[in-house]
Amino acid sequence: MKLLANHFSKFHLFTTIGFAVVFSALTFWAMIEQSPSDWRENKNIAATACAVVSGPFTGAIARPTQSDCLKFGFKLLPYCGVFLLVGLLSQFITLPFGRAAAIIRKTIWVLGLLGWHAGTILSLLFALS
């Protein structure tokens, strides 16, 4: 049994796309609900488009003139990054649980994506408060 192997499948692709769509929609909804005066100062389209990959820095993208948003993103990065890193690394380590290993890896992948994208919501809540 090899210790390292690539365990990515279509499930991982579709899950990642699903998270991207859902969290981009949530970001767009949060940005739409602002007052009209906030629309002029914020980068609404950029924050929505970048929410997929920027995670805890989405609030800093939405409000680039506020340095506190970027500082908050850097505070969230270690926590969100650990989730994403564990989810990613778990796809390469071969587990000795037979059929249950695939379920465990997929669960860890989903939790990793959820932890990363939770930073999106938290940073937006901070930026838009």
C-alpha positions, -999 to +999 in steps of 0.1 A: +000+000+000+014+034-010+015+060+017+008+089-008-017+088-036-040+113-055-075+107-043-092+136-061-123+127-080-153+144-097-168+147-062-141+171-052-145+192-084-183+194-080-180+201-043-155+229-049-177+244-076-208+241-054-190+260-025-178+286-050-213+293-062-229+293-028-204+316-011-202+339-041-240+342-040-238+349-002-211+375-008-232+391-035-263+391-013-243+407+016-230+434-008-264+441-023-279+447+011-257+477+018-270+513+018-266+532-014-239+554+000-217+523+007-220+512-029-198+540-041-170+533-017-169+495-019-156+471-045-187+450-047-181+431-079-144+424-070-154+411-036-180+388-051-157+375-078-128+370-055-148+354-026-140+320-040-103+321-036-097+349-011-115+334+018-107+356+049-096+385+027-129+391+011-138+419+035-105+436+027-113+434-010-147+448-004-134+477+017-098+484+004-096+518+021-100+503+056-067+488+069-086+471+098-103+447+073-069+435+060-056+431+096-087+411+105-082+389+074-046+382+085-059+372+119-084+348+103-059+333+079-042+308+102-075+294+113-091+292+079-058+281+063-055+251+086-089+239+076-080+242+039-046+227+043-059+197+063-086+192+037-061+193+009-034+171+025-060+145+035-066+138-002-030+126-007-026+104+024-037+068+020-058+058+050-060+021+062-098+021+066-108+004+034-140+018+020-145+041+049-113+059+039-130+075+009-159+087+030-135+101+056-114+119+030-145+134+014-158+146+048-125+162+056-125+179+022-159+194+027-150+205+062-118+221+049-137+240+022-163+250+048-136+263+072-119+283+044-152+298+032-163+306+067-135+332+067-153+348+038-185+353+058-166+364+089-145+389+071-175+404+053-194+407+086-164+426+100-160+448+069-197+456+065-204+463+102 
